[in-house]
Amino acid sequence: MSNKKVIGLSIAIIAGMIIIPTIYKIHEEHNNRLLLVVEKEFEYYAKKCYLNDECESVVTLKDLYDLNYLEDRLANPITKKYYDDTSSINLDTKEIDLIS
């Protein structure tokens, strides 16, 4: 093998070792941020409902749908499946339980 082939192959391997993990990390971070947006939207409307004294400290998606705080159904942005109406948030502990 000539030196040019060895150098070219070495550069390709090094580039692959850098590019593949970087792409994976960016993809995972993007997915995490998509989920965070849905959780924050759920938290926002639940808190709004609670502050208007229309909901308890544990708010379900069904409550928000029935009271017209959410007009569109919340869906998982990655799998595109709708969350179950029994998904809830506890506003005292900020614990979110989204069930697909």
Protein Blocks (a to p, Z undefined) as FASTA:
>chain_A
ZZklmmmmmmmmmmmmmmmmmmmmmmmmmmmmmmmmmmmmmmmmmmmmmmnopacfbdcf
klmmmnomambdcddfklopacdfkbccdfklopacddZZ
